[in-house]
Amino acid sequence: MGTARYSGEFKRDAVALVESSGRRIPSVARELGVNPESLRQWIARSRAAAASSASGEGPLTPAEREELRQLRKQVRELELEKEILRKAAAYFQGDGSMTGRWRFISEFRDLYGVQRLCRVLGVSASGFYRWIAAAAARAARRAADEETAARIEEIHEESNGAYGVPRVTRELRERHGVVNHKRVARLMRERGLAGRHLRRSVRTTVADRSVPPAPDLVGRVFAAPEPDLRWCGDITYLPVGGAWMYLATVIDMHSRRVVGWSLAEHMRADLVVDAVRSAVAVRGGDVRGVVFHSDRGAQYTSAAFAAACRTHGIRRSMGRVGSSYDNALAESFFATLKRELLYGSRWLTRTQACLAVFAWMAWYNRRRRHSALGYRSPVDYEQQHASSVTTLDLVA
């Protein structure tokens, strides 16, 4: 059976019957033979039309309905854009970088759609899809950065926080292969890692002007083609508890190796004599002809030091008074020692200081990379020299 069709006049009369009689809709519907729900809808439309007429508005034309639909759509779109911008502001927290925008779009694309998000954020959809396509490569780079950063932190910790970008880079290359120094600098910067810088210190040199100095046999040339041709030495102070201890060193100018050192609570001549004796022992006992260069401090102009040098055949050499450049190699070594050893260290006893100096000297000689040696350690540099000399002898 088909659906019954009622004329407009029939519908108006049915509505009028309900409105005028005050009877219930089901009762009137049974009497007229119509569906109660249909009658209810006719009444609702009639009342809506009456209300519209009372407000002075007639029924909308098809064009007006389309315009209204478009306006409502635009309002909804504007509300969505405002919502997107509010979420983006909270997401970026002041950093609206391109990568941050791509990540925001990726996170909210199921909710708002890629095209809408790209339009609101002022980026291209094609650029976003290229960023998505490169996700695997970015993940691989991040993983590689994390691995390299872990290696950097390990090397930096091994150096007690002393190494900066150049030495960390060289150590990485030695252990793990090629790595760009700019990448090392970036990763260290991101993790707050840096080498140490030394603060100024006081001088420990007190010249004895009553003693004639030795001649300057070095002339500010702090290098030597072979080990045990030229040594240099100096004294510095180290804070221990509430007092000072004093460190004297002997450095080979060929390799920058500390071949002898002495640590004591005084600055008497015995301090530098003991340092020279330890250097002679390390070099096997026969160092005749080696030049030892120092400043004109009273310890180095003393009779005891002169006697020790004569005993071992050491030729003394001295720079001018008050000129750090005349003993620059020793000065540079102490700057390194204080920057790398004293940073963050507090020794309460002489034993603690001695052990710390001993450990650092061993690390310096055997592990620390020196820029003047092609970023090799002093011991490695000497061994390489010995190997090259042996090869030349065999060829000859």
ZAKEGU-106097 format. One record per residue (C-alpha): x, y, z; residue number from 1. Coordinates in Angstrom, 3 decimals, decimal comma, m for minus. Example, Ala and Ser with C-alpha at 12.3 -4.5 7.8 and 13.67 -1.06 7.14 Angstrom:
BEGIN
c1_c2_c3_num
12,300_m4,500_7,800_1
13,670_m1,060_7,140_2
! end
This chain:
BEGIN
c1_c2_c3_num
0,000_0,000_0,000_1
1,445_3,424_m0,935_2
1,870_6,311_1,439_3
m1,254_8,546_1,623_4
m0,846_12,051_0,202_5
m2,808_14,938_1,728_6
m3,414_18,298_0,179_7
m2,310_21,495_1,777_8
m5,900_22,457_2,438_9
m6,541_19,122_4,255_10
m3,484_19,659_6,437_11
m4,541_23,212_7,307_12
m8,046_22,039_8,218_13
m6,692_19,201_10,356_14
m4,435_21,623_12,211_15
m7,299_24,077_12,652_16
m9,491_21,305_14,081_17
m6,905_20,482_16,729_18
m6,223_24,127_17,533_19
m9,895_25,107_17,772_20
m11,261_22,068_19,577_21
m8,498_21,587_22,105_22
m8,757_17,858_21,613_23
m5,792_15,527_21,829_24
m3,871_14,801_18,655_25
m4,410_10,975_18,700_26
m8,185_11,470_18,992_27
m8,369_13,873_16,046_28
m5,991_11,684_14,018_29
m8,243_8,624_14,481_30
m11,254_10,652_13,450_31
m9,513_11,900_10,282_32
m7,803_8,587_9,531_33
m4,276_9,972_9,572_34
m1,099_9,012_11,411_35
m0,867_10,848_14,748_36
2,807_11,625_14,113_37
2,028_13,205_10,739_38
m0,623_15,393_12,342_39
1,853_16,387_15,036_40
4,389_17,450_12,363_41
1,750_19,502_10,501_42
0,953_21,368_13,686_43
4,626_22,060_14,388_44
5,272_23,454_10,912_45
2,141_25,603_11,104_46
3,219_27,107_14,404_47
6,756_27,757_13,072_48
5,353_29,523_10,020_49
3,089_31,613_12,216_50
6,009_32,649_14,430_51
8,105_33,593_11,409_52
5,273_35,660_10,012_53
4,798_37,431_13,339_54
8,455_38,509_13,372_55
8,198_39,951_9,908_56
10,311_37,214_8,289_57
8,970_35,218_5,441_58
10,164_31,761_4,390_59
13,738_31,623_2,983_60
14,320_31,248_m0,711_61
16,656_28,468_m1,940_62
19,399_31,072_m2,571_63
19,026_32,464_0,928_64
19,178_28,980_2,434_65
22,443_28,292_0,521_66
23,928_31,594_1,658_67
22,981_30,808_5,246_68
24,590_27,375_4,949_69
27,815_28,899_3,600_70
27,895_31,490_6,387_71
27,439_28,833_9,020_72
30,233_26,810_7,418_73
32,546_29,825_7,498_74
31,740_30,433_11,160_75
32,546_26,807_11,981_76
35,835_27,092_10,045_77
36,811_30,269_11,875_78
36,080_28,608_15,212_79
38,287_25,667_14,233_80
41,102_27,994_13,176_81
40,916_29,839_16,488_82
41,029_26,503_18,313_83
44,058_25,394_16,258_84
45,917_28,620_16,968_85
45,242_28,333_20,709_86
46,603_24,792_20,775_87
49,576_25,768_18,614_88
50,506_28,616_20,977_89
50,529_26,226_23,918_90
52,416_23,593_21,915_91
55,183_25,867_20,582_92
55,693_27,863_23,811_93
57,203_30,734_21,849_94
59,279_28,581_19,494_95
57,412_28,292_16,211_96
60,267_26,716_14,244_97
59,483_24,842_11,047_98
60,252_21,515_12,687_99
57,903_22,406_15,540_100
55,130_23,170_13,023_101
55,612_19,864_11,244_102
55,405_18,016_14,551_103
52,227_19,887_15,531_104
50,585_19,047_12,197_105
51,593_15,407_12,531_106
50,115_15,183_16,032_107
46,766_16,874_15,216_108
46,194_15,898_11,583_109
43,573_13,252_12,410_110
41,553_15,825_14,340_111
41,730_18,829_11,983_112
43,095_17,543_8,678_113
46,451_18,297_7,044_114
45,194_20,913_4,577_115
43,457_23,003_7,244_116
46,449_22,810_9,616_117
48,903_23,798_6,884_118
46,734_26,734_5,856_119
46,383_28,039_9,416_120
50,116_27,652_10,176_121
51,241_29,122_6,854_122
53,150_26,107_5,523_123
52,760_23,910_2,458_124
51,166_20,489_2,595_125
53,809_19,164_0,182_126
56,519_20,296_2,591_127
54,800_18,454_5,430_128
54,595_15,236_3,437_129
58,293_15,513_2,533_130
59,034_15,901_6,254_131
56,975_12,783_6,994_132
58,816_10,846_4,283_133
62,158_11,751_5,893_134
61,104_10,561_9,369_135
63,182_7,376_9,182_136
66,321_9,312_8,244_137
65,741_11,779_11,098_138
65,288_8,946_13,556_139
68,547_7,406_12,365_140
70,353_10,745_12,795_141
68,929_11,168_16,285_142
70,067_7,676_17,232_143
73,537_8,377_15,827_144
73,677_11,680_17,732_145
72,727_9,946_20,973_146
75,440_7,332_20,440_147
78,056_9,981_19,629_148
76,948_12,124_22,582_149
77,385_9,156_24,927_150
80,920_8,671_23,611_151
81,639_12,397_24,037_152
80,426_12,331_27,630_153
82,615_9,305_28,327_154
85,722_11,014_26,916_155
84,923_14,283_28,686_156
84,520_12,428_31,987_157
87,770_10,505_31,452_158
89,578_13,839_31,086_159
87,985_15,024_34,347_160
86,086_17,626_32,353_161
89,246_19,166_30,889_162
88,868_18,363_27,184_163
87,219_20,839_24,838_164
86,038_20,311_21,269_165
89,453_19,800_19,554_166
90,717_17,073_21,887_167
87,338_15,346_22,186_168
87,118_15,307_18,382_169
90,583_13,836_18,028_170
89,882_11,191_20,679_171
86,637_10,236_18,932_172
88,410_9,874_15,611_173
91,067_7,666_17,152_174
88,513_5,398_18,798_175
85,548_5,370_16,425_176
86,526_6,834_13,048_177
85,727_10,064_11,231_178
83,515_12,617_12,989_179
82,953_16,283_12,108_180
84,230_18,759_14,705_181
81,163_20,977_14,166_182
78,937_18,052_15,137_183
81,038_17,479_18,256_184
80,755_21,178_19,118_185
76,965_21,088_18,682_186
76,494_17,975_20,798_187
78,773_19,313_23,550_188
76,954_22,640_23,512_189
73,541_20,944_23,719_190
74,702_18,961_26,750_191
76,501_21,813_28,468_192
79,972_20,270_28,083_193
83,075_22,438_27,640_194
86,788_22,420_28,320_195
88,267_24,317_31,224_196
89,747_27,810_31,286_197
92,343_28,900_33,787_198
92,111_31,859_36,117_199
95,159_34,003_36,783_200
97,499_32,947_39,597_201
100,342_34,465_41,559_202
104,037_34,148_40,734_203
106,334_31,862_42,689_204
109,674_32,994_41,214_205
111,946_34,937_43,558_206
115,268_35,784_41,921_207
118,549_35,794_43,802_208
120,337_38,746_42,224_209
123,570_38,054_44,125_210
124,232_34,916_42,048_211
125,286_35,247_38,400_212
122,763_33,519_36,127_213
123,504_30,850_33,560_214
123,357_31,870_29,892_215
120,188_31,439_27,838_216
120,900_28,402_25,621_217
117,306_28,106_24,378_218
116,370_31,542_23,092_219
112,629_30,884_23,329_220
112,867_27,892_20,988_221
111,012_25,307_23,073_222
111,516_22,320_20,797_223
114,064_19,600_20,180_224
114,468_17,051_17,370_225
115,124_14,216_19,815_226
114,420_13,350_23,463_227
116,884_14,408_26,172_228
118,421_17,301_24,248_229
116,510_20,073_26,007_230
114,571_20,039_29,259_231
112,818_22,862_31,061_232
111,392_23,238_34,550_233
109,572_25,531_36,924_234
107,754_25,627_40,275_235
104,086_26,186_41,030_236
101,928_26,049_44,135_237
98,950_23,802_44,967_238
96,388_24,490_47,729_239
96,225_21,660_50,291_240
93,979_22,117_53,310_241
94,676_25,582_54,638_242
98,266_25,721_53,374_243
100,330_25,312_50,197_244
102,387_22,573_48,605_245
104,896_23,247_45,859_246
105,416_21,281_42,657_247
108,632_21,309_40,616_248
108,708_19,700_37,168_249
111,168_18,648_34,473_250
109,695_18,605_30,942_251
111,345_17,246_27,801_252
110,995_19,864_25,046_253
110,903_17,182_22,351_254
107,714_15,464_23,510_255
106,348_17,738_26,291_256
106,644_14,699_28,555_257
107,038_15,288_32,289_258
110,131_13,190_32,892_259
110,559_14,265_36,523_260
108,678_16,037_39,273_261
108,776_16,663_42,998_262
106,090_17,785_45,460_263
106,886_19,229_48,882_264
105,665_21,652_51,546_265
108,606_24,001_50,908_266
110,329_25,846_48,060_267
113,930_25,155_49,063_268
116,531_24,064_46,525_269
115,933_20,429_47,460_270
112,568_20,662_45,670_271
114,110_21,264_42,232_272
117,079_18,960_42,900_273
114,689_16,080_43,641_274
112,755_16,802_40,432_275
115,951_16,627_38,353_276
117,072_13,420_40,074_277
113,736_11,773_39,298_278
114,074_12,836_35,641_279
117,568_11,362_35,433_280
116,249_8,084_36,855_281
113,371_7,930_34,370_282
115,813_8,494_31,490_283
118,076_5,638_32,593_284
120,748_7,545_34,519_285
122,820_8,914_31,625_286
121,658_12,365_30,473_287
125,019_14,002_29,871_288
124,794_17,025_27,589_289
121,103_17,732_28,094_290
120,250_21,420_28,498_291
117,999_22,291_31,446_292
116,249_25,653_31,029_293
114,564_27,518_33,879_294
113,806_30,993_35,162_295
116,157_32,801_37,516_296
114,432_31,764_40,726_297
116,596_31,311_43,775_298
116,145_27,533_43,706_299
117,646_27,268_40,193_300
120,540_29,632_40,936_301
121,391_27,803_44,178_302
124,671_25,985_44,731_303
122,814_22,729_45,457_304
121,068_22,774_42,084_305
124,273_23,698_40,264_306
126,045_20,771_41,936_307
123,292_18,340_40,969_308
123,511_19,472_37,346_309
127,305_19,056_37,306_310
126,998_15,569_38,759_311
124,775_14,424_35,894_312
126,423_16,419_33,121_313
123,436_18,759_32,704_314
124,029_22,165_31,117_315
122,074_24,939_32,827_316
120,189_27,626_30,870_317
118,155_30,556_32,201_318
115,794_33,156_30,804_319
115,472_36,764_31,866_320
113,934_37,971_35,122_321
110,179_38,649_34,993_322
109,627_37,294_31,482_323
107,229_34,367_31,299_324
107,948_34,058_27,570_325
111,515_32,989_28,340_326
110,133_29,818_29,965_327
106,841_29,596_28,081_328
106,706_25,810_27,819_329
106,858_25,317_31,585_330
104,344_28,143_32,116_331
101,975_26,567_29,585_332
102,241_23,192_31,300_333
101,314_24,643_34,677_334
98,355_26,435_33,117_335
97,152_23,084_31,799_336
97,743_21,362_35,128_337
95,805_23,952_37,110_338
92,989_24,053_34,604_339
92,590_20,290_34,471_340
93,764_19,026_37,842_341
92,737_21,716_40,314_342
89,293_22,422_38,851_343
86,719_21,332_41,430_344
89,360_19,601_43,591_345
89,916_20,173_47,307_346
92,685_18,253_49,032_347
92,779_18,152_52,791_348
96,008_16,192_53,227_349
99,437_15,901_51,612_350
98,713_12,254_50,791_351
95,578_13,187_48,832_352
97,496_15,805_46,882_353
100,384_13,466_46,080_354
98,089_10,721_44,807_355
96,085_13,161_42,699_356
99,215_14,667_41,126_357
100,676_11,211_40,521_358
97,521_10,010_38,747_359
97,221_13,147_36,648_360
100,895_13,078_35,599_361
100,486_9,490_34,418_362
97,376_10,422_32,456_363
99,048_13,511_31,007_364
102,098_11,599_29,791_365
100,288_8,557_28,421_366
96,783_9,635_27,489_367
96,354_13,385_27,144_368
96,404_14,604_23,559_369
98,674_17,561_22,916_370
97,867_19,942_20,056_371
101,565_20,664_19,436_372
102,187_16,930_18,966_373
99,510_16,368_16,366_374
97,080_15,484_19,146_375
99,194_12,563_20,317_376
100,202_11,972_23,915_377
103,841_12,660_24,915_378
104,634_8,951_25,338_379
103,018_8,058_21,997_380
104,981_10,845_20,346_381
108,269_9,544_21,735_382
107,439_5,987_20,692_383
106,592_7,119_17,181_384
109,881_8,996_16,990_385
111,802_5,940_18,210_386
110,072_3,767_15,590_387
110,920_6,179_12,792_388
114,568_6,348_13,877_389
114,761_2,533_13,963_390
113,269_2,323_10,462_391
115,769_4,832_9,103_392
118,639_2,888_10,695_393
117,436_m0,331_9,074_394
117,118_1,318_5,681_395
120,589_2,817_5,988_396
! end
